[in-house]
Amino acid sequence: MKALFSTLSAFALLIALWLTPSAAMALSADTLAAPLPLATLGQDIKATSKDAEGKMQAALGELTGDAGMKIKGEVKQGQAAAMGAGNDIKRAAERMR
């Protein structure tokens, strides 16, 4: 069970990284005016991967009937949403400077 969860978590992380915009997309015309700091981009990747991990954990908990695992997955999704909101606030503050 633990090996399956580890495999699914690794797979979710790969998918999250694959879905995260690439460096080439960061060079589009609208971001050249206000480039994202690398620290913020790194935090976005962490939030996306935590969200994907939470979704996988919640789904695995649902499939196995493990309510504790499902709740832990949902908590991780909430943490990821909070991380994303914090990153949005940081970007808004940077734009106001």
C-alpha contacts under 8 A as a table, 3 or more apart, distances in Angstrom:
res1	aa1	res2	aa2	distance
1	M	4	L	5.14
1	M	5	F	6.30
2	K	5	F	5.09
2	K	6	S	6.18
3	A	6	S	5.06
3	A	7	T	6.13
4	L	7	T	5.11
4	L	8	L	6.10
5	F	8	L	5.05
5	F	9	S	5.97
5	F	57	Q	7.42
5	F	60	L	7.71
6	S	9	S	5.05
6	S	10	A	6.16
7	T	10	A	5.19
7	T	11	F	6.15
8	L	11	F	4.97
8	L	12	A	6.05
8	L	56	M	6.82
9	S	12	A	5.02
9	S	13	L	6.20
9	S	53	E	5.58
9	S	56	M	6.79
9	S	57	Q	7.63
10	A	13	L	5.09
10	A	14	L	6.31
11	F	14	L	5.13
11	F	15	I	6.29
12	A	15	I	5.09
12	A	16	A	6.09
12	A	49	S	7.25
12	A	52	A	5.53
12	A	53	E	5.77
12	A	56	M	6.76
13	L	16	A	5.01
13	L	17	L	6.15
13	L	49	S	5.31
13	L	52	A	6.67
13	L	53	E	6.73
14	L	17	L	5.17
14	L	18	W	6.06
15	I	18	W	4.93
15	I	19	L	6.11
15	I	52	A	7.94
16	A	19	L	5.14
16	A	20	T	6.21
16	A	45	I	7.74
16	A	48	T	6.00
16	A	49	S	5.26
16	A	52	A	6.22
17	L	20	T	5.14
17	L	45	I	6.98
17	L	48	T	7.89
17	L	49	S	7.07
18	W	21	P	7.81
20	T	45	I	6.84
20	T	48	T	7.70
21	P	25	M	6.02
21	P	26	A	7.13
22	S	25	M	5.31
22	S	26	A	6.57
23	A	26	A	4.95
23	A	27	L	6.76
24	A	27	L	5.40
24	A	28	S	7.36
25	M	28	S	5.54
26	A	31	T	6.28
26	A	32	L	7.85
26	A	35	P	7.75
27	L	31	T	6.36
27	L	32	L	6.14
28	S	31	T	5.70
28	S	32	L	6.43
29	A	32	L	5.31
29	A	33	A	7.19
30	D	33	A	5.96
30	D	34	A	7.46
31	T	34	A	5.19
31	T	35	P	5.13
31	T	36	L	7.39
32	L	35	P	5.43
34	A	95	R	7.73
36	L	40	T	6.67
36	L	41	L	6.60
36	L	91	R	7.77
37	P	40	T	5.40
37	P	41	L	6.44
38	L	41	L	4.96
38	L	42	G	6.09
39	A	42	G	5.13
39	A	43	Q	6.33
40	T	43	Q	5.00
40	T	44	D	6.22
40	T	87	N	6.41
40	T	90	K	7.88
40	T	91	R	7.76
41	L	44	D	4.99
41	L	45	I	6.38
42	G	45	I	5.13
42	G	46	K	6.35
43	Q	46	K	4.99
43	Q	47	A	6.16
43	Q	83	M	7.62
43	Q	84	G	7.98
43	Q	87	N	7.09
44	D	47	A	5.09
44	D	48	T	6.10
44	D	83	M	7.84
44	D	84	G	6.50
44	D	87	N	7.05
45	I	48	T	5.08
45	I	49	S	6.07
46	K	49	S	5.21
46	K	50	K	6.07
47	A	50	K	5.13
47	A	51	D	6.12
47	A	79	Q	7.96
47	A	80	A	4.68
47	A	81	A	7.26
47	A	83	M	5.77
47	A	84	G	6.03
48	T	51	D	5.10
48	T	52	A	6.22
48	T	80	A	6.80
49	S	52	A	5.05
49	S	53	E	6.04
50	K	53	E	5.01
50	K	54	G	6.04
50	K	76	K	6.32
50	K	77	Q	6.81
50	K	79	Q	7.76
50	K	80	A	5.65
51	D	54	G	5.05
51	D	55	K	6.17
51	D	76	K	6.39
51	D	77	Q	4.69
51	D	78	G	7.89
51	D	79	Q	7.86
51	D	80	A	5.18
51	D	81	A	7.52
52	A	55	K	5.09
52	A	56	M	6.20
52	A	77	Q	7.72
53	E	56	M	5.16
53	E	57	Q	6.07
53	E	73	G	7.28
53	E	76	K	7.51
53	E	77	Q	7.99
54	G	57	Q	5.03
54	G	58	A	5.98
54	G	72	K	7.36
54	G	73	G	3.96
54	G	74	E	5.95
54	G	75	V	7.30
54	G	76	K	4.85
54	G	77	Q	5.09
55	K	58	A	5.14
55	K	59	A	6.04
55	K	73	G	6.01
55	K	74	E	7.05
55	K	77	Q	6.74
56	M	59	A	5.09
56	M	60	L	6.04
56	M	73	G	7.22
57	Q	60	L	5.07
57	Q	61	G	6.06
57	Q	69	M	6.34
57	Q	70	K	6.24
57	Q	72	K	7.35
57	Q	73	G	4.73
58	A	61	G	5.01
58	A	62	E	6.11
58	A	69	M	6.29
58	A	70	K	3.91
58	A	71	I	6.68
58	A	72	K	7.09
58	A	73	G	4.34
58	A	74	E	6.01
59	A	62	E	4.96
59	A	63	L	6.16
59	A	70	K	6.80
59	A	73	G	7.98
60	L	63	L	5.03
60	L	64	T	6.07
60	L	69	M	7.52
60	L	70	K	7.13
61	G	64	T	5.24
61	G	65	G	5.63
61	G	66	D	4.65
61	G	67	A	6.07
61	G	68	G	7.31
61	G	69	M	4.84
61	G	70	K	4.32
61	G	73	G	7.98
62	E	65	G	5.15
62	E	66	D	6.49
62	E	67	A	7.12
62	E	70	K	6.03
63	L	66	D	7.82
66	D	69	M	5.50
66	D	70	K	6.41
67	A	70	K	5.03
67	A	71	I	6.15
68	G	71	I	5.18
68	G	72	K	6.17
69	M	72	K	5.06
69	M	73	G	6.17
70	K	73	G	5.12
70	K	74	E	6.30
71	I	74	E	5.02
71	I	75	V	6.15
72	K	75	V	5.03
72	K	76	K	6.28
73	G	76	K	5.11
73	G	77	Q	6.36
74	E	77	Q	5.02
74	E	78	G	6.35
75	V	78	G	5.01
75	V	79	Q	6.24
76	K	79	Q	4.95
76	K	80	A	6.15
77	Q	80	A	5.03
77	Q	81	A	6.26
78	G	81	A	5.06
78	G	82	A	6.28
79	Q	82	A	5.08
79	Q	83	M	6.16
80	A	83	M	4.99
80	A	84	G	6.13
81	A	84	G	5.05
81	A	85	A	6.19
82	A	85	A	5.06
82	A	86	G	6.15
83	M	86	G	5.09
83	M	87	N	6.26
84	G	87	N	5.06
84	G	88	D	6.27
85	A	88	D	5.01
85	A	89	I	6.29
86	G	89	I	5.11
86	G	90	K	6.27
87	N	90	K	5.02
87	N	91	R	6.24
88	D	91	R	5.15
88	D	92	A	6.18
89	I	92	A	5.07
89	I	93	A	6.15
90	K	93	A	5.12
90	K	94	E	6.24
91	R	94	E	5.04
91	R	95	R	6.25
92	A	95	R	5.14
92	A	96	M	6.37
93	A	96	M	5.19
93	A	97	R	6.76
94	E	97	R	5.50
